[in-house]
């Protein structure tokens, strides 16, 4: 085999190295985007929350909607008589925080991702130093979506899935304090009202049909009342006879046990009888021709026999000829001659 020349592999090797470098760079950018990674050390702070359900290490820390850091870790700590969540997060060194800063856990999207939103509190105050903790009275947990969306359930039933997603996200933003989406929320609410107005004929038909059903029920209220009374009497009778019913059920159980025992005892005999019956059937089947011939000749023979009893309750036989050997006893001759 001829050795490879270095010039032949230089081109493909260069392309491979370029491809690997571009892939690594794009992977790093993607990891930074998805995981909120930061290549700077930043300043580490802590914050106490009563509830951080859904918040994970690596989630964003934002100020005015701009990512300025990330969450590094979450643990449980004791604060007074109760347990609270301590969130350790990192913020870019170029973003100073005051002691009056407010921290809130907000929804990033409907998938359930959260982030920590930092806002300036009243009064400013001294700057936070690395490792300082934002107290519990300056933090707010995430909005409870279950309670929120249960209140809007009647509205969602008349919207398409895409409209539900958009409206839900805007409702979350409104209740999280992002008032800029109120206009869009009102627009979607107006769209919902228009959708209900477009379906007013269908709603009217449903109400008319329901009214007809209720009218029919009202016309037969006496029969319905009688049926309910009879059902109540039937159930009362069953309740009064529950002791007898219970005893009957117990007796049926005992009968079933006895029948099972009887079948178990008779099973060997039945099996033997079935075996003999199988053998008899096999013999009859094997001699079917003989049986058929016998049955064919049985009629004339029975007719001939019945004619011998025609004159009374006896049988007359006429022997036209008797044939047989005669044995002579010689011992009597000897006695006579003696």
C-alpha positions in Angstrom: 0.0 0.0 0.0 1.4 3.4 -1.0 2.0 5.8 1.9 -0.2 8.9 2.0 1.3 12.2 1.0 1.0 15.0 3.6 -0.3 17.3 0.9 -3.2 15.1 0.2 -4.5 15.2 3.8 -3.7 18.9 4.5 -6.9 20.1 2.8 -9.4 17.8 4.5 -7.7 18.2 7.9 -7.9 22.0 7.6 -11.6 21.7 6.8 -12.2 19.4 9.7 -10.5 21.7 12.1 -12.5 24.7 10.9 -15.7 22.8 11.2 -14.8 21.7 14.7 -14.0 25.2 15.8 -17.2 26.6 14.4 -19.2 23.8 16.0 -17.6 24.5 19.4 -18.3 28.2 19.1 -21.9 27.7 18.2 -22.3 25.2 21.0 -20.9 27.7 23.5 -23.2 30.4 22.3 -26.2 28.1 22.4 -25.3 26.9 25.9 -24.9 30.5 27.1 -28.3 31.4 25.6 -30.2 28.4 27.0 -28.5 28.1 30.3 -27.9 31.7 31.0 -24.2 31.0 31.3 -21.8 33.9 32.0 -18.1 34.0 31.4 -17.6 36.7 34.0 -17.4 36.0 37.8 -19.9 38.7 38.9 -21.0 39.5 42.5 -22.8 36.8 44.5 -25.8 37.8 46.6 -28.6 35.8 48.5 -32.3 36.3 48.8 -34.9 34.6 51.0 -38.2 33.5 49.5 -41.3 31.8 50.9 -41.8 29.8 47.7 -39.5 29.3 44.7 -41.3 26.4 43.1 -40.1 25.9 39.5 -37.0 28.1 39.9 -33.8 26.2 39.0 -30.1 26.9 39.1 -29.1 28.6 35.8 -32.3 30.6 35.5 -32.0 34.3 34.6 -31.7 37.2 37.0 -33.1 40.2 35.2 -33.4 44.0 35.7 -36.0 45.8 33.5 -36.3 42.6 31.4 -32.5 42.5 30.7 -30.6 39.4 31.9 -27.8 40.6 34.2 -27.0 37.4 36.0 -28.1 33.9 36.9 -29.2 31.7 39.8 -26.4 29.6 41.2 -28.1 27.5 43.8 -31.2 27.0 46.0 -31.4 25.5 49.5 -33.7 25.5 52.6 -32.7 27.6 55.6 -34.3 28.5 58.9 -35.7 32.0 59.2 -37.3 32.5 62.6 -39.9 29.8 63.3 -40.3 28.6 59.7 -38.2 27.2 56.9 -37.7 29.4 53.8 -35.8 29.0 50.5 -32.4 30.8 50.1 -31.6 31.6 46.5 -27.9 32.3 45.8 -27.5 34.3 42.6 -24.8 36.2 40.7 -25.1 39.6 39.1 -22.7 41.3 36.7 -20.1 43.5 38.5 -21.2 46.5 36.5 -24.7 46.4 38.0 -24.7 47.7 41.6 -27.6 46.7 43.9 -28.9 48.8 46.8 -30.1 47.4 50.1 -33.6 48.4 49.2 -33.7 46.2 46.1 -36.8 44.1 45.6 -36.6 40.5 44.3 -39.6 38.7 42.7 -39.9 35.3 41.1 -41.7 35.6 37.8 -42.9 33.4 34.9 -40.7 33.5 31.9 -43.1 31.6 29.6 -46.1 29.2 29.8 -43.8 26.1 29.8 -43.1 27.0 33.4 -39.6 28.5 33.3 -39.0 31.2 35.9 -36.6 34.0 36.5 -35.7 36.4 39.3 -36.7 40.0 38.6 -34.8 42.7 40.6 -36.3 46.2 41.0 -35.2 49.3 42.8 -36.9 49.8 46.2 -38.0 53.0 47.8 -35.4 55.1 49.4 -32.3 53.7 47.7 -29.9 53.0 50.5 -26.4 51.7 50.8 -25.1 49.3 48.2 -25.3 45.6 48.8 -21.9 43.9 49.4 -21.0 40.5 48.1 -22.6 37.8 50.1 -25.3 40.0 51.6 -28.9 38.7 51.8 -32.1 40.3 50.7 -34.6 39.7 53.5 -37.9 37.9 53.2 -40.0 41.2 53.4 -38.3 42.4 50.2 -39.1 39.3 48.1 -42.2 37.9 46.4 -42.9 34.3 45.2 -44.2 33.4 41.8 -47.9 33.8 40.9 -50.0 30.7 41.6 -51.2 29.8 38.0 -53.7 27.2 39.2 -55.7 29.7 41.2 -55.4 32.3 38.5 -56.5 30.1 35.5 -59.3 28.5 37.4 -60.9 31.9 37.6 -60.6 32.4 33.8 -61.8 28.9 32.9 -65.2 30.0 31.5 -63.4 32.4 29.2 -60.9 29.9 27.9 -63.7 27.4 26.9 -64.7 29.7 24.0 -61.2 30.4 22.6 -58.9 28.5 20.2 -55.7 26.9 21.7 -53.5 29.6 20.2 -55.7 32.4 21.6 -55.7 30.7 25.0 -51.9 30.6 25.0 -51.6 34.2 24.0 -54.2 35.4 26.4 -52.8 33.3 29.3 -49.3 34.7 28.8 -50.6 38.3 28.8 -52.7 37.6 31.9 -49.5 36.4 33.6 -47.7 39.5 32.5 -50.4 41.8 33.8 -50.6 40.1 37.2 -46.8 40.2 37.5 -46.9 44.0 37.1 -46.1 44.3 33.4 -48.9 46.8 32.7 -47.8 47.3 29.1 -49.8 44.3 28.1 -53.1 45.5 29.5 -54.1 46.9 26.0 -53.4 43.6 24.4 -55.4 41.8 27.1 -58.3 44.1 26.6 -58.1 43.4 22.8 -58.2 39.7 23.4 -61.1 40.1 25.8 -63.0 42.1 23.1 -62.2 39.3 20.6 -63.6 36.8 23.1 -66.8 38.9 23.4 -67.1 39.1 19.6 -66.6 35.3 19.4 -69.5 34.8 21.9 -71.6 37.2 19.9 -71.0 35.3 16.7 -72.3 32.2 18.4 -75.3 33.8 19.9 -77.6 31.7 17.6 -76.1 28.5 18.7 -76.3 29.6 22.4 -80.0 30.5 21.8 -80.7 27.1 20.3 -79.1 25.4 23.3 -81.2 27.5 25.7 -84.4 26.7 23.7 -83.7 23.0 23.6 -82.9 23.1 27.3 -86.2 25.0 27.9 -88.1 22.3 25.9 -86.5 19.5 28.0 -87.4 21.3 31.2 -90.9 21.8 30.0 -91.3 18.1 29.2 -89.9 17.2 32.6 -92.4 19.6 34.2 -95.3 18.1 32.3 -94.4 14.7 33.7 -93.6 15.8 37.2 -96.3 13.5 38.6 -94.9 10.4 36.9 -91.4 11.4 37.9 -92.4 12.0 41.5 -94.2 8.6 41.5 -91.1 6.9 40.1 -88.9 8.5 42.7 -91.4 7.4 45.4 -91.4 3.8 44.1 -87.7 3.7 43.9 -87.5 5.0 47.5 -90.0 2.4 48.6 -88.0 -0.3 46.8 -84.8 0.8 48.5 -86.5 1.0 51.8 -87.8 -2.6 51.3 -84.3 -3.7 50.5 -83.0 -2.0 53.6 -85.7 -3.6 55.8 -84.9 -7.1 54.4 -81.1 -6.6 54.5 -80.9 -9.3 57.3 -82.8 -11.8 55.1 -80.8 -10.9 52.0 -77.6 -11.3 53.9 -78.7 -14.7 55.2 -79.7 -15.8 51.7 -76.4 -14.7 50.3 -74.7 -16.8 53.0 -76.9 -19.8 52.2 -76.2 -19.4 48.5 -72.5 -19.5 49.4 -73.0 -22.6 51.4 -75.0 -24.2 48.6 -72.3 -23.4 46.1 -69.7 -25.0 48.4 -71.9 -28.2 48.8 -72.5 -28.4 45.0 -68.8 -28.0 44.4 -68.1 -30.8 46.9 -70.7 -33.0 45.3 -69.2 -32.5 41.9 -65.8 -33.2 43.2 -67.0 -36.5 44.7 -68.9 -37.6 41.6 -66.2 -36.6 39.2 -64.3 -40.0 39.2 -67.5 -42.0 38.6 -68.7 -39.7 35.9 -65.3 -39.9 34.3 -65.4 -43.8 34.4 -69.0 -43.7 33.0 -67.9 -41.4 30.2 -65.0 -43.7 29.4 -67.3 -46.8 29.2 -69.8 -44.8 27.1 -67.0 -43.8 24.8 -66.0 -47.5 24.4 -69.6 -48.5 23.8 -70.1 -45.8 21.2 -66.9 -47.1 19.5 -68.1 -50.7 19.5 -71.5 -49.7 18.1 -69.9 -47.6 15.4 -67.5 -50.5 14.5 -70.5 -52.9 14.2 -72.9 -50.6 12.6 -73.4 -52.8 9.5 -74.3 -55.8 11.7 -76.7 -53.8 13.8 -78.4 -52.4 10.7 -78.8 -56.0 9.2 -80.2 -57.3 12.5 -82.7 -54.4 12.7 -83.7 -55.1 9.0 -84.4 -58.8 9.7 -86.0 -58.2 13.1 -89.4 -57.2 11.7 -90.2 -60.4 9.8 -89.0 -62.6 12.6 -91.1 -60.8 15.2 -94.1 -61.1 12.9 -93.5 -64.9 12.6 -93.2 -65.3 16.3 -96.3 -63.3 17.0 -98.4 -65.7 14.8 -97.6 -68.5 17.3 -99.5 -66.7 20.0 -102.6 -65.8 17.9 -104.9 -68.4 19.6 -104.3 -67.5 23.2 -101.9 -66.7 25.9 -99.7 -69.6 25.0 -97.3 -70.6 22.2 -98.0 -73.4 19.8 -95.1 -75.2 18.2 -95.6 -77.9 15.6 -92.6 -80.2 15.2 -92.6 -81.6 11.8 -89.4 -83.5 12.3 -87.1 -84.3 15.2 -83.5 -85.3 14.6 -81.0 -86.2 17.3 -78.9 -89.1 18.6 -80.3 -91.8 20.9 -78.1 -93.2 23.7 -78.8 -96.7 25.0 -78.0 -97.5 28.7 -76.6 -101.1 28.8 -76.4 -101.3 32.5 -80.1 -102.2 32.8 -79.5 -105.2 30.4 -76.8 -106.5 32.7 -79.1 -106.4 35.7 -81.8 -108.3 33.9 -79.5 -111.1 32.7 -77.9 -111.4 36.1 
